[in-house]
């Protein structure tokens, strides 16, 4: 049975852990507010971009640009997988990796030649130990990503697609649906599938005047559309990571509080048993003296 000192040491250690998890929860909440603000400022641009692209694509022949043409024979596919650089965020990373494993399983069934481009240390370390071809990996870039980096990544994918080095490109990231809900999401980036119009937009379609023509403008916007999707995924994934870490640290703080309560109860019972034992020894000694 643990001694009173051992129990007190455990209580002290759990309280220190509770202080750390509470501090990490506050840090994650502060980072969440800043990153969420960036995401919310970018969302109107991304929505309007998708709306204009859908309007343009409905006016022109899909064969106007290679990025719109679906290939009949698909044999080489690639996945852009977004994970985090740090842990302590619950099942955030494993949810994305689990979705990636399902995607890989499907490609094996289709007998595809697949490869990965990974963002985040957790995903890179996971697939380094497995039989997967990694074309590129990027770590410690969250918070430093700018539009030039995104454009460079997008143009690299586009050039490889046009040069027949790959036939399809997919992306997995975590979509931020709220502080308490984040959903792993799989989307196809290349070939581009124009966004679908919402029902209310069908009833009230928007008319645009284009200068130059719709075809020329669509050719200019298609590569940018891929960059917009990637940047939006980066922001969504980063916000989701902070939200998941905040929730995980909040749960850890509550668990520490419950553990301190349980250990305190055990300590009080052990202390009571110790006092009772000492009293029994005293009473026994007193009775022995009387009998003598």
C-alpha positions as CSV (number, residue, x, y, z in Angstrom):
1,X,0.0,0.0,0.0
2,X,1.3,3.5,-0.9
3,X,2.5,5.6,2.0
4,X,1.1,9.0,2.9
5,X,4.2,10.7,1.5
6,X,3.9,8.8,-1.9
7,X,0.2,9.9,-2.2
8,X,1.1,13.5,-1.4
9,X,3.9,13.4,-4.1
10,X,1.3,12.1,-6.6
11,X,-1.1,14.8,-5.8
12,X,1.6,17.5,-6.2
13,X,2.7,16.0,-9.5
14,X,-0.9,15.9,-10.8
15,X,-1.5,19.6,-9.7
16,X,1.7,20.6,-11.6
17,X,0.4,18.8,-14.7
18,X,-2.9,20.5,-14.3
19,X,-1.2,23.9,-14.3
20,X,0.7,23.0,-17.5
21,X,-2.5,21.8,-19.3
22,X,-4.4,24.9,-18.2
23,X,-1.6,27.1,-19.6
24,X,-1.5,25.1,-22.9
25,X,-5.3,25.5,-23.2
26,X,-4.9,29.3,-22.8
27,X,-2.1,29.4,-25.4
28,X,-4.2,27.3,-27.9
29,X,-7.2,29.6,-27.4
30,X,-5.1,32.7,-28.1
31,X,-3.6,31.2,-31.2
32,X,-7.1,30.0,-32.3
33,X,-8.5,33.5,-32.2
34,X,-5.7,34.9,-34.3
35,X,-5.7,32.1,-36.9
36,X,-9.5,32.1,-37.0
37,X,-9.6,35.8,-37.8
38,X,-7.3,35.2,-40.8
39,X,-9.5,32.3,-42.0
40,X,-12.7,34.4,-41.7
41,X,-11.1,37.3,-43.6
42,X,-10.1,35.0,-46.4
43,X,-13.4,33.1,-46.6
44,X,-15.3,35.8,-48.5
45,X,-12.6,36.0,-51.1
46,X,-12.6,32.2,-51.5
47,X,-16.4,32.1,-51.8
48,X,-16.6,34.9,-54.4
49,X,-13.7,33.3,-56.3
50,X,-15.5,29.9,-56.5
51,X,-18.7,31.7,-57.5
52,X,-17.0,33.5,-60.4
53,X,-15.2,30.4,-61.5
54,X,-18.5,28.4,-61.6
55,X,-20.1,31.2,-63.6
56,X,-17.2,31.2,-66.1
57,X,-17.0,27.4,-66.5
58,X,-20.7,27.2,-67.4
59,X,-20.1,29.6,-70.3
60,X,-17.2,27.9,-72.1
61,X,-16.2,24.5,-73.5
62,X,-14.4,22.3,-70.8
63,X,-11.7,21.5,-73.4
64,X,-10.5,25.1,-73.3
65,X,-7.8,24.3,-70.6
66,X,-6.0,21.0,-69.7
67,X,-6.8,21.5,-66.0
68,X,-10.5,21.0,-66.8
69,X,-10.1,17.8,-68.9
70,X,-10.5,14.5,-67.2
71,X,-8.1,11.9,-68.5
72,X,-9.4,8.6,-69.7
73,X,-6.4,6.5,-68.5
74,X,-5.5,7.4,-65.0
75,X,-2.4,5.6,-63.6
76,X,-0.5,8.1,-61.5
77,X,-2.1,9.8,-58.6
78,X,-0.8,12.0,-55.8
79,X,-2.1,13.1,-52.4
80,X,-1.4,16.4,-50.6
81,X,-1.7,15.5,-46.9
82,X,-1.9,18.2,-44.3
83,X,-1.1,17.4,-40.6
84,X,0.3,19.3,-37.7
85,X,3.9,19.8,-36.5
86,X,3.1,19.2,-32.9
87,X,1.0,16.7,-30.9
88,X,-1.1,17.0,-27.8
89,X,-4.2,17.8,-30.0
90,X,-6.2,14.6,-29.4
91,X,-7.0,12.5,-32.5
92,X,-6.6,15.5,-34.9
93,X,-3.6,14.0,-36.8
94,X,-4.7,10.4,-36.7
95,X,-8.1,11.3,-38.2
96,X,-6.3,12.8,-41.3
97,X,-3.9,9.9,-41.4
98,X,-6.7,7.4,-41.2
99,X,-8.5,9.1,-44.1
100,X,-5.2,9.0,-46.0
101,X,-4.8,5.3,-45.3
102,X,-8.2,4.7,-46.7
103,X,-7.3,6.7,-49.8
104,X,-4.0,4.6,-50.2
105,X,-6.0,1.4,-49.8
106,X,-8.3,2.5,-52.6
107,X,-5.4,3.3,-54.9
108,X,-3.9,-0.1,-54.3
109,X,-7.2,-1.7,-55.2
110,X,-7.2,0.3,-58.4
111,X,-3.6,-0.7,-59.0
112,X,-2.5,3.0,-59.2
113,X,1.0,4.4,-58.9
114,X,0.5,6.7,-55.9
115,X,2.7,9.2,-54.1
116,X,2.4,11.7,-51.2
117,X,3.3,15.4,-50.6
118,X,3.1,15.9,-46.9
119,X,2.8,19.0,-44.8
120,X,3.5,18.7,-41.1
121,X,6.0,16.8,-39.0
122,X,3.4,14.2,-37.7
123,X,2.4,13.0,-41.1
124,X,6.0,13.0,-42.4
125,X,7.2,10.9,-39.4
126,X,4.3,8.5,-39.8
127,X,4.9,7.8,-43.5
128,X,8.7,7.7,-43.3
129,X,8.3,4.4,-41.5
130,X,6.0,2.9,-44.2
131,X,6.3,1.8,-47.7
132,X,5.1,5.0,-49.4
133,X,6.8,7.2,-51.9
134,X,7.0,10.8,-50.6
135,X,7.6,13.4,-53.3
136,X,8.1,16.3,-50.9
137,X,7.5,17.2,-47.2
138,X,7.2,20.6,-45.5
139,X,7.5,21.0,-41.8
140,X,7.4,24.0,-39.4
141,X,5.7,26.2,-42.0
142,X,2.4,26.9,-40.3
143,X,2.1,30.6,-39.5
144,X,4.8,31.4,-42.1
145,X,2.9,30.4,-45.2
146,X,2.3,33.3,-47.6
147,X,0.7,33.5,-51.1
148,X,4.1,33.2,-52.8
149,X,4.7,29.8,-51.2
150,X,1.2,28.6,-52.1
151,X,1.6,29.8,-55.7
152,X,4.9,28.0,-56.0
153,X,3.4,24.7,-54.7
154,X,0.3,25.1,-57.0
155,X,2.4,25.8,-60.1
156,X,4.6,22.8,-59.3
157,X,1.5,20.5,-59.2
158,X,0.1,22.1,-62.4
159,X,3.4,21.7,-64.3
160,X,3.7,18.1,-63.3
161,X,0.1,17.4,-64.4
162,X,0.6,19.1,-67.8
163,X,3.8,17.2,-68.3
164,X,2.0,13.9,-67.6
165,X,3.9,13.2,-64.5
166,X,0.6,12.6,-62.6
167,X,-3.0,12.2,-63.7
168,X,-4.9,13.3,-60.6
169,X,-4.2,15.3,-57.4
170,X,-6.1,15.0,-54.2
171,X,-5.9,16.8,-50.9
172,X,-6.7,15.9,-47.3
173,X,-7.1,18.5,-44.6
174,X,-9.3,19.2,-41.6
175,X,-12.3,21.4,-42.2
176,X,-13.1,23.8,-39.4
177,X,-16.9,23.5,-38.6
178,X,-16.7,24.9,-35.1
179,X,-14.7,24.9,-31.9
180,X,-16.1,21.5,-31.0
181,X,-16.2,20.0,-34.4
182,X,-13.5,19.5,-37.1
183,X,-14.0,17.2,-40.0
184,X,-11.3,15.4,-42.0
185,X,-11.9,16.2,-45.7
186,X,-10.8,14.7,-49.0
187,X,-11.1,16.9,-52.1
188,X,-9.8,16.5,-55.7
189,X,-7.6,19.4,-56.8
190,X,-6.7,18.3,-60.3
191,X,-8.4,18.0,-62.8
192,X,-10.5,20.9,-61.6
193,X,-14.2,20.2,-61.0
194,X,-15.9,23.7,-60.9
195,X,-17.8,24.4,-57.8
196,X,-21.5,23.7,-57.9
197,X,-24.0,26.5,-57.6
198,X,-26.2,26.6,-54.5
199,X,-29.9,26.1,-54.9
200,X,-30.7,29.8,-54.2
201,X,-28.2,30.8,-56.9
202,X,-29.9,28.7,-59.5
203,X,-33.1,30.6,-58.9
204,X,-31.3,34.0,-59.0
205,X,-28.2,33.5,-61.3
206,X,-25.7,36.4,-61.2
207,X,-24.7,38.0,-64.4
208,X,-21.2,39.3,-65.0
209,X,-19.6,41.4,-67.7
210,X,-16.2,40.1,-68.6
211,X,-13.3,41.9,-70.1
212,X,-11.6,40.2,-71.9
213,X,-13.9,37.3,-72.8
214,X,-15.0,34.4,-70.5
215,X,-12.6,32.0,-72.0
216,X,-9.5,34.2,-71.6
217,X,-10.4,35.0,-68.0
218,X,-11.1,31.4,-67.1
219,X,-7.7,30.4,-68.4
220,X,-6.1,33.0,-66.1
221,X,-8.2,32.0,-63.1
222,X,-7.9,28.2,-63.2
223,X,-4.3,28.0,-61.8
224,X,-5.2,30.6,-59.1
225,X,-8.2,28.5,-58.1
226,X,-5.9,25.7,-57.1
227,X,-3.8,28.1,-55.0
228,X,-6.9,29.5,-53.3
229,X,-8.0,26.0,-52.4
230,X,-4.6,25.1,-50.9
231,X,-4.4,28.3,-48.9
232,X,-7.9,27.8,-47.6
233,X,-7.0,24.3,-46.6
234,X,-3.9,25.5,-44.8
235,X,-6.0,28.1,-42.8
236,X,-8.8,25.6,-42.0
237,X,-6.2,22.9,-40.9
238,X,-4.3,25.3,-38.7
239,X,-7.5,26.6,-37.0
240,X,-8.7,23.1,-36.5
241,X,-5.4,22.1,-34.9
242,X,-5.6,24.9,-32.3
243,X,-9.3,24.0,-31.6
244,X,-8.5,20.3,-31.2
245,X,-5.5,21.1,-28.9
246,X,-7.7,23.5,-26.8
247,X,-10.3,20.8,-26.4
248,X,-7.7,18.1,-25.6
249,X,-6.0,20.4,-22.9
250,X,-9.4,21.2,-21.5
251,X,-10.2,17.5,-21.1
252,X,-6.7,16.9,-19.6
253,X,-7.3,19.7,-17.1
254,X,-10.6,18.2,-16.0
255,X,-9.1,14.8,-15.7
256,X,-6.3,16.2,-13.5
257,X,-8.9,17.8,-11.3
258,X,-10.8,14.5,-10.9
259,X,-7.5,12.6,-10.3
260,X,-6.6,15.1,-7.5
261,X,-10.0,14.5,-5.9
262,X,-9.6,10.7,-6.1
263,X,-6.0,10.9,-4.7
264,X,-7.2,13.2,-1.9
265,X,-9.9,10.8,-0.9
266,X,-7.3,7.9,-0.9
267,X,-4.9,10.1,1.2
268,X,-7.7,10.9,3.7
269,X,-8.6,7.2,4.1
270,X,-5.0,6.2,4.5
271,X,-4.4,9.0,7.0
272,X,-7.5,8.0,9.0
273,X,-6.3,4.4,9.0
274,X,-2.9,5.4,10.2
275,X,-4.4,7.6,13.0
276,X,-6.7,4.7,14.0
277,X,-3.7,2.3,14.1
278,X,-1.7,4.7,16.2
279,X,-4.6,5.1,18.6
280,X,-5.0,1.4,18.9
281,X,-1.3,1.0,19.7
282,X,-1.7,3.7,22.4
283,X,-4.8,2.1,23.9
284,X,-3.1,-1.3,23.9
285,X,0.0,0.1,25.6
286,X,-2.1,1.8,28.2
287,X,-4.1,-1.4,28.9
288,X,-0.8,-3.4,29.2
289,X,0.5,-0.9,31.7
290,X,-2.7,-1.1,33.8
291,X,-2.5,-4.9,33.8
292,X,1.1,-4.8,35.0
